[in-house]
Amino acid sequence: MPAEPDRSRPAARRLKRPAGSGSHHDKACAAERDPEITLANAMFQLDRVAAAWAKDTKRGPAMVRAEIAAMLYDAAHAPLAGLVGEPMVNVLQMNLDLRRKFGSPA
């Protein structure tokens, strides 16, 4: 049985959906469970996420930032093969990829 994750530490190293995203309806809709954010939103969070991973891995922040930025651009996709909409990033998949690349948090 896997160990419970440490929830006492802030989740600074994870990308997050912006607060207030989703519907204002009483019932949850698909948009509230959608694991994707815009690439612009992911890039806005890049400094915070890179700093946390750099601290955990004891690596240079600039190098970690460049690696994560490259991962974000590689993972970004737009609806209808880029013909419409903004490029999106799957937050869940990106967080799993970050953990796979940099290891478990310290």
Jmol script that loads the backbone (N, CA, C; Angstrom):
load data "model"
ATOM      1  N   MET A   1       0.843  -1.167   0.000  1.00  0.00           N
ATOM      2  CA  MET A   1       0.000   0.000   0.000  1.00  0.00           C
ATOM      3  C   MET A   1       0.892   1.234   0.000  1.00  0.00           C
ATOM      4  N   PRO A   2       0.685   2.207  -0.930  1.00  0.00           N
ATOM      5  CA  PRO A   2       1.558   3.371  -1.010  1.00  0.00           C
ATOM      6  C   PRO A   2       1.382   4.273   0.210  1.00  0.00           C
ATOM      7  N   ALA A   3       2.467   4.932   0.561  1.00  0.00           N
ATOM      8  CA  ALA A   3       2.437   5.853   1.700  1.00  0.00           C
ATOM      9  C   ALA A   3       1.607   7.075   1.347  1.00  0.00           C
ATOM     10  N   GLU A   4       0.990   7.647   2.361  1.00  0.00           N
ATOM     11  CA  GLU A   4       0.211   8.877   2.166  1.00  0.00           C
ATOM     12  C   GLU A   4       1.169  10.012   1.811  1.00  0.00           C
ATOM     13  N   PRO A   5       0.814  10.866   0.846  1.00  0.00           N
ATOM     14  CA  PRO A   5       1.681  12.001   0.514  1.00  0.00           C
ATOM     15  C   PRO A   5       1.705  12.998   1.661  1.00  0.00           C
ATOM     16  N   ASP A   6       2.831  13.693   1.786  1.00  0.00           N
ATOM     17  CA  ASP A   6       2.981  14.719   2.815  1.00  0.00           C
ATOM     18  C   ASP A   6       2.217  15.953   2.389  1.00  0.00           C
ATOM     19  N   ARG A   7       1.100  16.212   3.033  1.00  0.00           N
ATOM     20  CA  ARG A   7       0.267  17.361   2.683  1.00  0.00           C
ATOM     21  C   ARG A   7       0.564  18.565   3.571  1.00  0.00           C
ATOM     22  N   SER A   8       1.542  18.440   4.458  1.00  0.00           N
ATOM     23  CA  SER A   8       1.875  19.551   5.347  1.00  0.00           C
ATOM     24  C   SER A   8       2.707  20.621   4.646  1.00  0.00           C
ATOM     25  N   ARG A   9       3.377  20.265   3.571  1.00  0.00           N
ATOM     26  CA  ARG A   9       4.211  21.218   2.829  1.00  0.00           C
ATOM     27  C   ARG A   9       3.399  21.893   1.749  1.00  0.00           C
ATOM     28  N   PRO A  10       3.671  23.158   1.475  1.00  0.00           N
ATOM     29  CA  PRO A  10       2.949  23.828   0.393  1.00  0.00           C
ATOM     30  C   PRO A  10       3.255  23.171  -0.947  1.00  0.00           C
ATOM     31  N   ALA A  11       2.310  23.248  -1.832  1.00  0.00           N
ATOM     32  CA  ALA A  11       2.454  22.627  -3.146  1.00  0.00           C
ATOM     33  C   ALA A  11       3.044  23.608  -4.144  1.00  0.00           C
ATOM     34  N   ALA A  12       4.092  24.293  -3.780  1.00  0.00           N
ATOM     35  CA  ALA A  12       4.685  25.327  -4.630  1.00  0.00           C
ATOM     36  C   ALA A  12       5.224  24.768  -5.926  1.00  0.00           C
ATOM     37  N   ARG A  13       5.611  23.503  -5.918  1.00  0.00           N
ATOM     38  CA  ARG A  13       6.250  22.956  -7.109  1.00  0.00           C
ATOM     39  C   ARG A  13       5.247  22.469  -8.133  1.00  0.00           C
ATOM     40  N   ARG A  14       3.953  22.548  -7.822  1.00  0.00           N
ATOM     41  CA  ARG A  14       2.935  22.068  -8.747  1.00  0.00           C
ATOM     42  C   ARG A  14       2.280  23.208  -9.506  1.00  0.00           C
ATOM     43  N   LEU A  15       1.962  22.964 -10.768  1.00  0.00           N
ATOM     44  CA  LEU A  15       1.131  23.896 -11.526  1.00  0.00           C
ATOM     45  C   LEU A  15      -0.283  23.784 -10.980  1.00  0.00           C
ATOM     46  N   LYS A  16      -1.019  24.877 -11.001  1.00  0.00           N
ATOM     47  CA  LYS A  16      -2.372  24.883 -10.463  1.00  0.00           C
ATOM     48  C   LYS A  16      -3.317  25.532 -11.451  1.00  0.00           C
ATOM     49  N   ARG A  17      -4.577  25.118 -11.384  1.00  0.00           N
ATOM     50  CA  ARG A  17      -5.609  25.812 -12.144  1.00  0.00           C
ATOM     51  C   ARG A  17      -5.847  27.136 -11.467  1.00  0.00           C
ATOM     52  N   PRO A  18      -6.130  28.199 -12.218  1.00  0.00           N
ATOM     53  CA  PRO A  18      -6.366  29.499 -11.597  1.00  0.00           C
ATOM     54  C   PRO A  18      -7.605  29.472 -10.713  1.00  0.00           C
ATOM     55  N   ALA A  19      -7.568  30.198  -9.616  1.00  0.00           N
ATOM     56  CA  ALA A  19      -8.719  30.295  -8.724  1.00  0.00           C
ATOM     57  C   ALA A  19      -9.880  30.928  -9.471  1.00  0.00           C
ATOM     58  N   GLY A  20     -11.062  30.435  -9.218  1.00  0.00           N
ATOM     59  CA  GLY A  20     -12.234  30.996  -9.864  1.00  0.00           C
ATOM     60  C   GLY A  20     -12.485  30.454 -11.253  1.00  0.00           C
ATOM     61  N   SER A  21     -11.646  29.516 -11.717  1.00  0.00           N
ATOM     62  CA  SER A  21     -11.917  28.956 -13.033  1.00  0.00           C
ATOM     63  C   SER A  21     -13.063  27.976 -12.909  1.00  0.00           C
ATOM     64  N   GLY A  22     -13.803  27.853 -13.943  1.00  0.00           N
ATOM     65  CA  GLY A  22     -14.927  26.929 -13.921  1.00  0.00           C
ATOM     66  C   GLY A  22     -16.240  27.664 -13.839  1.00  0.00           C
ATOM     67  N   SER A  23     -17.267  26.941 -13.559  1.00  0.00           N
ATOM     68  CA  SER A  23     -18.621  27.461 -13.599  1.00  0.00           C
ATOM     69  C   SER A  23     -19.056  28.030 -12.255  1.00  0.00           C
ATOM     70  N   HIS A  24     -20.036  28.936 -12.304  1.00  0.00           N
ATOM     71  CA  HIS A  24     -20.627  29.477 -11.085  1.00  0.00           C
ATOM     72  C   HIS A  24     -21.960  28.798 -10.794  1.00  0.00           C
ATOM     73  N   HIS A  25     -22.245  27.705 -11.444  1.00  0.00           N
ATOM     74  CA  HIS A  25     -23.481  26.983 -11.238  1.00  0.00           C
ATOM     75  C   HIS A  25     -23.412  26.204  -9.933  1.00  0.00           C
ATOM     76  N   ASP A  26     -24.575  25.801  -9.438  1.00  0.00           N
ATOM     77  CA  ASP A  26     -24.627  25.030  -8.199  1.00  0.00           C
ATOM     78  C   ASP A  26     -23.957  23.678  -8.333  1.00  0.00           C
ATOM     79  N   LYS A  27     -24.150  23.044  -9.472  1.00  0.00           N
ATOM     80  CA  LYS A  27     -23.557  21.729  -9.681  1.00  0.00           C
ATOM     81  C   LYS A  27     -22.244  21.868 -10.433  1.00  0.00           C
ATOM     82  N   ALA A  28     -21.330  20.959 -10.151  1.00  0.00           N
ATOM     83  CA  ALA A  28     -20.042  20.974 -10.838  1.00  0.00           C
ATOM     84  C   ALA A  28     -20.236  20.636 -12.308  1.00  0.00           C
ATOM     85  N   CYS A  29     -19.513  21.312 -13.152  1.00  0.00           N
ATOM     86  CA  CYS A  29     -19.577  21.020 -14.575  1.00  0.00           C
ATOM     87  C   CYS A  29     -18.222  20.500 -15.025  1.00  0.00           C
ATOM     88  N   ALA A  30     -18.131  20.083 -16.251  1.00  0.00           N
ATOM     89  CA  ALA A  30     -16.889  19.513 -16.769  1.00  0.00           C
ATOM     90  C   ALA A  30     -15.746  20.508 -16.711  1.00  0.00           C
ATOM     91  N   ALA A  31     -16.033  21.792 -16.892  1.00  0.00           N
ATOM     92  CA  ALA A  31     -14.973  22.800 -16.881  1.00  0.00           C
ATOM     93  C   ALA A  31     -14.265  22.855 -15.538  1.00  0.00           C
ATOM     94  N   GLU A  32     -14.966  22.583 -14.458  1.00  0.00           N
ATOM     95  CA  GLU A  32     -14.335  22.622 -13.136  1.00  0.00           C
ATOM     96  C   GLU A  32     -13.399  21.447 -12.917  1.00  0.00           C
ATOM     97  N   ARG A  33     -13.609  20.381 -13.626  1.00  0.00           N
ATOM     98  CA  ARG A  33     -12.756  19.203 -13.476  1.00  0.00           C
ATOM     99  C   ARG A  33     -11.717  19.120 -14.588  1.00  0.00           C
ATOM    100  N   ASP A  34     -11.743  20.059 -15.505  1.00  0.00           N
ATOM    101  CA  ASP A  34     -10.837  20.050 -16.637  1.00  0.00           C
ATOM    102  C   ASP A  34      -9.406  20.249 -16.137  1.00  0.00           C
ATOM    103  N   PRO A  35      -8.508  19.332 -16.442  1.00  0.00           N
ATOM    104  CA  PRO A  35      -7.142  19.433 -15.933  1.00  0.00           C
ATOM    105  C   PRO A  35      -6.242  20.340 -16.763  1.00  0.00           C
ATOM    106  N   GLU A  36      -6.806  21.127 -17.661  1.00  0.00           N
ATOM    107  CA  GLU A  36      -5.967  21.938 -18.541  1.00  0.00           C
ATOM    108  C   GLU A  36      -6.034  23.418 -18.197  1.00  0.00           C
ATOM    109  N   ILE A  37      -4.897  24.079 -18.402  1.00  0.00           N
ATOM    110  CA  ILE A  37      -4.801  25.525 -18.265  1.00  0.00           C
ATOM    111  C   ILE A  37      -4.136  26.052 -19.528  1.00  0.00           C
ATOM    112  N   THR A  38      -4.235  27.346 -19.748  1.00  0.00           N
ATOM    113  CA  THR A  38      -3.579  27.913 -20.926  1.00  0.00           C
ATOM    114  C   THR A  38      -2.068  27.883 -20.733  1.00  0.00           C
ATOM    115  N   LEU A  39      -1.358  27.861 -21.836  1.00  0.00           N
ATOM    116  CA  LEU A  39       0.101  27.919 -21.774  1.00  0.00           C
ATOM    117  C   LEU A  39       0.528  29.226 -21.113  1.00  0.00           C
ATOM    118  N   ALA A  40      -0.192  30.310 -21.387  1.00  0.00           N
ATOM    119  CA  ALA A  40       0.128  31.598 -20.762  1.00  0.00           C
ATOM    120  C   ALA A  40       0.027  31.512 -19.243  1.00  0.00           C
ATOM    121  N   ASN A  41      -0.996  30.839 -18.736  1.00  0.00           N
ATOM    122  CA  ASN A  41      -1.149  30.688 -17.293  1.00  0.00           C
ATOM    123  C   ASN A  41      -0.021  29.829 -16.726  1.00  0.00           C
ATOM    124  N   ALA A  42       0.348  28.772 -17.441  1.00  0.00           N
ATOM    125  CA  ALA A  42       1.454  27.917 -16.995  1.00  0.00           C
ATOM    126  C   ALA A  42       2.763  28.707 -16.960  1.00  0.00           C
ATOM    127  N   MET A  43       2.985  29.560 -17.969  1.00  0.00           N
ATOM    128  CA  MET A  43       4.207  30.366 -17.988  1.00  0.00           C
ATOM    129  C   MET A  43       4.200  31.395 -16.857  1.00  0.00           C
ATOM    130  N   PHE A  44       3.027  31.897 -16.492  1.00  0.00           N
ATOM    131  CA  PHE A  44       2.903  32.832 -15.372  1.00  0.00           C
ATOM    132  C   PHE A  44       3.347  32.163 -14.068  1.00  0.00           C
ATOM    133  N   GLN A  45       3.114  30.869 -13.940  1.00  0.00           N
ATOM    134  CA  GLN A  45       3.475  30.127 -12.733  1.00  0.00           C
ATOM    135  C   GLN A  45       4.904  29.581 -12.770  1.00  0.00           C
ATOM    136  N   LEU A  46       5.572  29.740 -13.900  1.00  0.00           N
ATOM    137  CA  LEU A  46       6.871  29.111 -14.114  1.00  0.00           C
ATOM    138  C   LEU A  46       7.912  29.486 -13.059  1.00  0.00           C
ATOM    139  N   ASP A  47       8.033  30.747 -12.713  1.00  0.00           N
ATOM    140  CA  ASP A  47       9.063  31.149 -11.746  1.00  0.00           C
ATOM    141  C   ASP A  47       8.856  30.475 -10.394  1.00  0.00           C
ATOM    142  N   ARG A  48       7.597  30.431  -9.925  1.00  0.00           N
ATOM    143  CA  ARG A  48       7.287  29.810  -8.632  1.00  0.00           C
ATOM    144  C   ARG A  48       7.595  28.315  -8.657  1.00  0.00           C
ATOM    145  N   VAL A  49       7.157  27.646  -9.706  1.00  0.00           N
ATOM    146  CA  VAL A  49       7.357  26.207  -9.818  1.00  0.00           C
ATOM    147  C   VAL A  49       8.845  25.876  -9.965  1.00  0.00           C
ATOM    148  N   ALA A  50       9.537  26.617 -10.813  1.00  0.00           N
ATOM    149  CA  ALA A  50      10.975  26.363 -11.027  1.00  0.00           C
ATOM    150  C   ALA A  50      11.778  26.614  -9.756  1.00  0.00           C
ATOM    151  N   ALA A  51      11.452  27.660  -9.016  1.00  0.00           N
ATOM    152  CA  ALA A  51      12.169  27.950  -7.767  1.00  0.00           C
ATOM    153  C   ALA A  51      11.994  26.814  -6.762  1.00  0.00           C
ATOM    154  N   ALA A  52      10.788  26.288  -6.667  1.00  0.00           N
ATOM    155  CA  ALA A  52      10.536  25.192  -5.728  1.00  0.00           C
ATOM    156  C   ALA A  52      11.287  23.931  -6.134  1.00  0.00           C
ATOM    157  N   TRP A  53      11.278  23.602  -7.429  1.00  0.00           N
ATOM    158  CA  TRP A  53      12.008  22.415  -7.879  1.00  0.00           C
ATOM    159  C   TRP A  53      13.515  22.612  -7.756  1.00  0.00           C
ATOM    160  N   ALA A  54      14.003  23.822  -8.030  1.00  0.00           N
ATOM    161  CA  ALA A  54      15.443  24.095  -7.890  1.00  0.00           C
ATOM    162  C   ALA A  54      15.875  23.905  -6.443  1.00  0.00           C
ATOM    163  N   LYS A  55      15.057  24.387  -5.518  1.00  0.00           N
ATOM    164  CA  LYS A  55      15.377  24.240  -4.096  1.00  0.00           C
ATOM    165  C   LYS A  55      15.373  22.765  -3.700  1.00  0.00           C
ATOM    166  N   ASP A  56      14.353  22.022  -4.145  1.00  0.00           N
ATOM    167  CA  ASP A  56      14.251  20.602  -3.789  1.00  0.00           C
ATOM    168  C   ASP A  56      15.374  19.770  -4.382  1.00  0.00           C
ATOM    169  N   THR A  57      15.794  20.105  -5.596  1.00  0.00           N
ATOM    170  CA  THR A  57      16.811  19.303  -6.274  1.00  0.00           C
ATOM    171  C   THR A  57      18.221  19.861  -6.114  1.00  0.00           C
ATOM    172  N   LYS A  58      18.319  21.023  -5.449  1.00  0.00           N
ATOM    173  CA  LYS A  58      19.623  21.677  -5.221  1.00  0.00           C
ATOM    174  C   LYS A  58      20.342  21.942  -6.548  1.00  0.00           C
ATOM    175  N   ARG A  59      19.565  22.441  -7.518  1.00  0.00           N
ATOM    176  CA  ARG A  59      20.109  22.791  -8.831  1.00  0.00           C
ATOM    177  C   ARG A  59      19.898  24.272  -9.065  1.00  0.00           C
ATOM    178  N   GLY A  60      20.572  24.816 -10.054  1.00  0.00           N
ATOM    179  CA  GLY A  60      20.453  26.225 -10.383  1.00  0.00           C
ATOM    180  C   GLY A  60      19.055  26.571 -10.870  1.00  0.00           C
ATOM    181  N   PRO A  61      18.439  27.633 -10.321  1.00  0.00           N
ATOM    182  CA  PRO A  61      17.080  28.014 -10.716  1.00  0.00           C
ATOM    183  C   PRO A  61      16.942  28.317 -12.206  1.00  0.00           C
ATOM    184  N   ALA A  62      17.941  28.945 -12.795  1.00  0.00           N
ATOM    185  CA  ALA A  62      17.859  29.282 -14.222  1.00  0.00           C
ATOM    186  C   ALA A  62      17.812  28.029 -15.083  1.00  0.00           C
ATOM    187  N   MET A  63      18.605  27.037 -14.720  1.00  0.00           N
ATOM    188  CA  MET A  63      18.634  25.791 -15.485  1.00  0.00           C
ATOM    189  C   MET A  63      17.302  25.050 -15.342  1.00  0.00           C
ATOM    190  N   VAL A  64      16.792  24.966 -14.127  1.00  0.00           N
ATOM    191  CA  VAL A  64      15.516  24.285 -13.889  1.00  0.00           C
ATOM    192  C   VAL A  64      14.398  25.022 -14.617  1.00  0.00           C
ATOM    193  N   ARG A  65      14.424  26.351 -14.572  1.00  0.00           N
ATOM    194  CA  ARG A  65      13.401  27.156 -15.250  1.00  0.00           C
ATOM    195  C   ARG A  65      13.413  26.878 -16.749  1.00  0.00           C
ATOM    196  N   ALA A  66      14.593  26.833 -17.348  1.00  0.00           N
ATOM    197  CA  ALA A  66      14.710  26.575 -18.785  1.00  0.00           C
ATOM    198  C   ALA A  66      14.191  25.178 -19.140  1.00  0.00           C
ATOM    199  N   GLU A  67      14.496  24.194 -18.302  1.00  0.00           N
ATOM    200  CA  GLU A  67      14.037  22.832 -18.558  1.00  0.00           C
ATOM    201  C   GLU A  67      12.515  22.740 -18.465  1.00  0.00           C
ATOM    202  N   ILE A  68      11.929  23.381 -17.446  1.00  0.00           N
ATOM    203  CA  ILE A  68      10.473  23.327 -17.284  1.00  0.00           C
ATOM    204  C   ILE A  68       9.789  24.091 -18.413  1.00  0.00           C
ATOM    205  N   ALA A  69      10.340  25.239 -18.804  1.00  0.00           N
ATOM    206  CA  ALA A  69       9.765  26.009 -19.914  1.00  0.00           C
ATOM    207  C   ALA A  69       9.748  25.165 -21.190  1.00  0.00           C
ATOM    208  N   ALA A  70      10.835  24.454 -21.462  1.00  0.00           N
ATOM    209  CA  ALA A  70      10.893  23.590 -22.644  1.00  0.00           C
ATOM    210  C   ALA A  70       9.841  22.486 -22.551  1.00  0.00           C
ATOM    211  N   MET A  71       9.666  21.922 -21.357  1.00  0.00           N
ATOM    212  CA  MET A  71       8.653  20.888 -21.165  1.00  0.00           C
ATOM    213  C   MET A  71       7.251  21.448 -21.427  1.00  0.00           C
ATOM    214  N   LEU A  72       6.998  22.677 -20.951  1.00  0.00           N
ATOM    215  CA  LEU A  72       5.682  23.290 -21.160  1.00  0.00           C
ATOM    216  C   LEU A  72       5.412  23.507 -22.640  1.00  0.00           C
ATOM    217  N   TYR A  73       6.393  24.051 -23.357  1.00  0.00           N
ATOM    218  CA  TYR A  73       6.201  24.282 -24.796  1.00  0.00           C
ATOM    219  C   TYR A  73       6.022  22.969 -25.552  1.00  0.00           C
ATOM    220  N   ASP A  74       6.751  21.933 -25.143  1.00  0.00           N
ATOM    221  CA  ASP A  74       6.608  20.632 -25.800  1.00  0.00           C
ATOM    222  C   ASP A  74       5.236  20.012 -25.532  1.00  0.00           C
ATOM    223  N   ALA A  75       4.710  20.237 -24.340  1.00  0.00           N
ATOM    224  CA  ALA A  75       3.434  19.626 -23.946  1.00  0.00           C
ATOM    225  C   ALA A  75       2.220  20.425 -24.403  1.00  0.00           C
ATOM    226  N   ALA A  76       2.414  21.661 -24.803  1.00  0.00           N
ATOM    227  CA  ALA A  76       1.284  22.524 -25.174  1.00  0.00           C
ATOM    228  C   ALA A  76       0.631  22.033 -26.465  1.00  0.00           C
ATOM    229  N   HIS A  77      -0.680  22.143 -26.489  1.00  0.00           N
ATOM    230  CA  HIS A  77      -1.451  21.787 -27.679  1.00  0.00           C
ATOM    231  C   HIS A  77      -2.644  22.728 -27.783  1.00  0.00           C
ATOM    232  N   ALA A  78      -3.092  22.965 -28.987  1.00  0.00           N
ATOM    233  CA  ALA A  78      -4.241  23.844 -29.214  1.00  0.00           C
ATOM    234  C   ALA A  78      -5.348  23.047 -29.903  1.00  0.00           C
ATOM    235  N   PRO A  79      -6.589  23.421 -29.646  1.00  0.00           N
ATOM    236  CA  PRO A  79      -7.710  22.720 -30.277  1.00  0.00           C
ATOM    237  C   PRO A  79      -7.622  22.756 -31.807  1.00  0.00           C
ATOM    238  N   LEU A  80      -8.129  21.713 -32.419  1.00  0.00           N
ATOM    239  CA  LEU A  80      -8.159  21.583 -33.880  1.00  0.00           C
ATOM    240  C   LEU A  80      -6.800  21.846 -34.523  1.00  0.00           C
ATOM    241  N   ALA A  81      -5.806  21.187 -33.984  1.00  0.00           N
ATOM    242  CA  ALA A  81      -4.439  21.268 -34.511  1.00  0.00           C
ATOM    243  C   ALA A  81      -3.914  22.694 -34.574  1.00  0.00           C
ATOM    244  N   GLY A  82      -4.343  23.526 -33.623  1.00  0.00           N
ATOM    245  CA  GLY A  82      -3.846  24.888 -33.544  1.00  0.00           C
ATOM    246  C   GLY A  82      -4.606  25.899 -34.373  1.00  0.00           C
ATOM    247  N   LEU A  83      -5.670  25.474 -35.005  1.00  0.00           N
ATOM    248  CA  LEU A  83      -6.428  26.402 -35.841  1.00  0.00           C
ATOM    249  C   LEU A  83      -7.276  27.374 -35.015  1.00  0.00           C
ATOM    250  N   VAL A  84      -7.715  26.948 -33.857  1.00  0.00           N
ATOM    251  CA  VAL A  84      -8.532  27.807 -32.992  1.00  0.00           C
ATOM    252  C   VAL A  84      -8.077  27.675 -31.547  1.00  0.00           C
ATOM    253  N   GLY A  85      -8.353  28.692 -30.769  1.00  0.00           N
ATOM    254  CA  GLY A  85      -8.089  28.620 -29.341  1.00  0.00           C
ATOM    255  C   GLY A  85      -6.644  28.827 -28.957  1.00  0.00           C
ATOM    256  N   GLU A  86      -6.460  28.963 -27.662  1.00  0.00           N
ATOM    257  CA  GLU A  86      -5.124  29.161 -27.108  1.00  0.00           C
ATOM    258  C   GLU A  86      -4.456  27.820 -26.850  1.00  0.00           C
ATOM    259  N   PRO A  87      -3.132  27.783 -26.894  1.00  0.00           N
ATOM    260  CA  PRO A  87      -2.429  26.557 -26.524  1.00  0.00           C
ATOM    261  C   PRO A  87      -2.733  26.214 -25.058  1.00  0.00           C
ATOM    262  N   MET A  88      -2.952  24.937 -24.800  1.00  0.00           N
ATOM    263  CA  MET A  88      -3.308  24.457 -23.471  1.00  0.00           C
ATOM    264  C   MET A  88      -2.267  23.457 -22.985  1.00  0.00           C
ATOM    265  N   VAL A  89      -2.182  23.330 -21.653  1.00  0.00           N
ATOM    266  CA  VAL A  89      -1.278  22.378 -21.014  1.00  0.00           C
ATOM    267  C   VAL A  89      -2.096  21.566 -20.019  1.00  0.00           C
ATOM    268  N   ASN A  90      -1.922  20.261 -20.030  1.00  0.00           N
ATOM    269  CA  ASN A  90      -2.594  19.391 -19.076  1.00  0.00           C
ATOM    270  C   ASN A  90      -1.813  19.448 -17.763  1.00  0.00           C
ATOM    271  N   VAL A  91      -2.426  20.022 -16.739  1.00  0.00           N
ATOM    272  CA  VAL A  91      -1.757  20.234 -15.458  1.00  0.00           C
ATOM    273  C   VAL A  91      -1.363  18.918 -14.807  1.00  0.00           C
ATOM    274  N   LEU A  92      -2.263  17.968 -14.794  1.00  0.00           N
ATOM    275  CA  LEU A  92      -1.976  16.681 -14.163  1.00  0.00           C
ATOM    276  C   LEU A  92      -0.795  16.004 -14.836  1.00  0.00           C
ATOM    277  N   GLN A  93      -0.825  15.926 -16.159  1.00  0.00           N
ATOM    278  CA  GLN A  93       0.270  15.272 -16.874  1.00  0.00           C
ATOM    279  C   GLN A  93       1.592  16.011 -16.674  1.00  0.00           C
ATOM    280  N   MET A  94       1.546  17.355 -16.695  1.00  0.00           N
ATOM    281  CA  MET A  94       2.776  18.124 -16.503  1.00  0.00           C
ATOM    282  C   MET A  94       3.354  17.893 -15.109  1.00  0.00           C
ATOM    283  N   ASN A  95       2.506  17.872 -14.085  1.00  0.00           N
ATOM    284  CA  ASN A  95       3.006  17.627 -12.732  1.00  0.00           C
ATOM    285  C   ASN A  95       3.604  16.227 -12.605  1.00  0.00           C
ATOM    286  N   LEU A  96       2.995  15.251 -13.256  1.00  0.00           N
ATOM    287  CA  LEU A  96       3.570  13.901 -13.264  1.00  0.00           C
ATOM    288  C   LEU A  96       4.906  13.886 -13.995  1.00  0.00           C
ATOM    289  N   ASP A  97       4.999  14.594 -15.121  1.00  0.00           N
ATOM    290  CA  ASP A  97       6.255  14.676 -15.875  1.00  0.00           C
ATOM    291  C   ASP A  97       7.349  15.361 -15.067  1.00  0.00           C
ATOM    292  N   LEU A  98       6.988  16.412 -14.333  1.00  0.00           N
ATOM    293  CA  LEU A  98       7.973  17.109 -13.497  1.00  0.00           C
ATOM    294  C   LEU A  98       8.504  16.175 -12.408  1.00  0.00           C
ATOM    295  N   ARG A  99       7.610  15.449 -11.793  1.00  0.00           N
ATOM    296  CA  ARG A  99       8.027  14.514 -10.746  1.00  0.00           C
ATOM    297  C   ARG A  99       8.915  13.408 -11.317  1.00  0.00           C
ATOM    298  N   ARG A 100       8.554  12.936 -12.523  1.00  0.00           N
ATOM    299  CA  ARG A 100       9.374  11.896 -13.166  1.00  0.00           C
ATOM    300  C   ARG A 100      10.758  12.448 -13.515  1.00  0.00           C
ATOM    301  N   LYS A 101      10.837  13.687 -13.974  1.00  0.00           N
ATOM    302  CA  LYS A 101      12.112  14.278 -14.372  1.00  0.00           C
ATOM    303  C   LYS A 101      13.003  14.633 -13.174  1.00  0.00           C
ATOM    304  N   PHE A 102      12.404  15.248 -12.153  1.00  0.00           N
ATOM    305  CA  PHE A 102      13.190  15.763 -11.035  1.00  0.00           C
ATOM    306  C   PHE A 102      13.159  14.874  -9.800  1.00  0.00           C
ATOM    307  N   GLY A 103      12.360  13.827  -9.805  1.00  0.00           N
ATOM    308  CA  GLY A 103      12.281  12.932  -8.651  1.00  0.00           C
ATOM    309  C   GLY A 103      11.245  13.385  -7.651  1.00  0.00           C
ATOM    310  N   SER A 104      11.085  12.596  -6.615  1.00  0.00           N
ATOM    311  CA  SER A 104      10.134  12.929  -5.564  1.00  0.00           C
ATOM    312  C   SER A 104      10.596  14.162  -4.809  1.00  0.00           C
ATOM    313  N   PRO A 105       9.667  15.003  -4.379  1.00  0.00           N
ATOM    314  CA  PRO A 105      10.040  16.198  -3.612  1.00  0.00           C
ATOM    315  C   PRO A 105      10.796  15.829  -2.340  1.00  0.00           C
ATOM    316  N   ALA A 106      11.690  16.709  -1.955  1.00  0.00           N
ATOM    317  CA  ALA A 106      12.498  16.465  -0.740  1.00  0.00           C
ATOM    318  C   ALA A 106      11.661  16.591   0.493  1.00  0.00           C
TER     319      ALA A 106
END
end "model"
wireframe off; spacefill off
backbone 0.3
color backbone group
